């Protein structure tokens, strides 16, 4: 059993160290963004937000109504901006950003 655990650990470590290409990052980022904006994911996010945030507030029912009313629109507006794959991959240095200014 320890041998299997050691082999799995080595395989995972080598996978983690693998270089992520710009295309890999952009593809993953696009897939993540699409998943987070999907109807099923928005519904799950809504349930998590209601369960975690609303019980702590003075007006849990109002909180729940607000989240259920507005979260889908907030997610639709937020995810394309804050999780834009090109910007995220550039920030993570998976994609090299070329400067706008020419060097002499």
C-alpha positions as CSV (number, residue, x, y, z in Angstrom):
1,X,0.0,0.0,0.0
2,X,2.8,2.4,0.8
3,X,4.4,1.7,-2.6
4,X,1.2,2.6,-4.4
5,X,1.0,5.8,-2.3
6,X,4.6,6.6,-3.2
7,X,4.0,6.0,-6.9
8,X,0.8,8.2,-6.9
9,X,2.8,11.0,-5.1
10,X,5.6,10.9,-7.6
11,X,3.1,11.0,-10.5
12,X,1.2,13.9,-9.1
13,X,4.4,15.8,-8.3
14,X,5.7,15.4,-11.9
15,X,2.3,16.5,-13.2
16,X,2.3,19.6,-11.0
17,X,5.7,20.6,-12.2
18,X,4.8,20.3,-15.8
19,X,5.0,23.5,-17.7
20,X,1.7,25.0,-18.5
21,X,1.6,26.5,-22.0
22,X,-0.2,29.7,-22.8
23,X,-2.8,27.7,-24.8
24,X,-3.3,25.3,-21.9
25,X,-3.9,28.2,-19.6
26,X,-6.3,30.0,-22.0
27,X,-8.2,26.8,-22.6
28,X,-8.5,26.1,-18.9
29,X,-9.5,29.7,-18.1
30,X,-12.2,29.6,-20.8
31,X,-13.5,26.3,-19.5
32,X,-13.5,27.6,-15.9
33,X,-15.3,30.8,-16.9
34,X,-17.9,28.9,-18.9
35,X,-18.5,26.5,-16.0
36,X,-18.8,29.2,-13.4
37,X,-21.4,31.0,-15.7
38,X,-23.4,27.9,-16.4
39,X,-26.9,27.6,-15.0
40,X,-26.1,24.6,-12.8
41,X,-23.0,26.4,-11.4
42,X,-24.9,29.7,-10.8
43,X,-27.6,27.7,-9.0
44,X,-25.0,25.9,-6.8
45,X,-23.3,29.2,-6.0
46,X,-26.6,30.7,-5.1
47,X,-27.3,27.9,-2.6
48,X,-23.8,28.2,-1.1
49,X,-24.1,32.0,-0.7
50,X,-27.5,31.7,0.9
51,X,-26.4,28.9,3.3
52,X,-23.1,30.7,4.3
53,X,-24.1,34.4,4.4
54,X,-27.8,34.7,5.2
55,X,-28.1,32.9,8.6
56,X,-25.6,35.4,10.1
57,X,-27.6,38.5,9.2
58,X,-30.4,40.3,10.9
59,X,-32.8,39.7,8.0
60,X,-31.9,36.2,6.6
61,X,-35.1,36.1,4.5
62,X,-34.2,39.4,2.9
63,X,-30.7,38.2,2.3
64,X,-31.9,35.1,0.6
65,X,-34.3,37.0,-1.6
66,X,-31.6,39.4,-2.6
67,X,-29.1,36.7,-3.5
68,X,-31.7,34.6,-5.3
69,X,-32.8,37.7,-7.3
70,X,-29.4,39.2,-8.1
71,X,-26.6,36.6,-8.0
72,X,-27.2,35.3,-11.6
73,X,-26.8,38.8,-13.0
74,X,-23.8,39.6,-10.8
75,X,-22.1,36.4,-11.9
76,X,-22.9,37.2,-15.6
77,X,-21.4,40.6,-15.2
78,X,-18.4,39.7,-13.0
79,X,-17.0,36.5,-14.4
80,X,-16.2,37.7,-17.9
81,X,-14.3,40.7,-16.5
82,X,-12.5,39.2,-13.4
83,X,-11.8,35.8,-15.0
84,X,-11.0,36.8,-18.5
85,X,-8.6,34.1,-19.6
86,X,-6.1,36.4,-21.4
87,X,-5.7,38.7,-18.4
88,X,-5.5,35.8,-15.8
89,X,-3.0,33.8,-17.8
90,X,-0.9,37.0,-18.4
91,X,-1.0,37.7,-14.7
92,X,0.1,34.2,-13.9
93,X,2.9,34.6,-16.5
94,X,1.6,31.6,-18.5
95,X,1.2,33.9,-21.4
96,X,3.9,36.5,-22.1
97,X,2.4,39.9,-22.6
98,X,4.1,41.9,-25.3
99,X,4.7,45.5,-24.5
100,X,2.8,48.2,-26.4
101,X,5.9,50.4,-26.6
102,X,8.7,49.5,-29.0
103,X,12.2,49.3,-27.6
104,X,14.9,51.2,-29.5
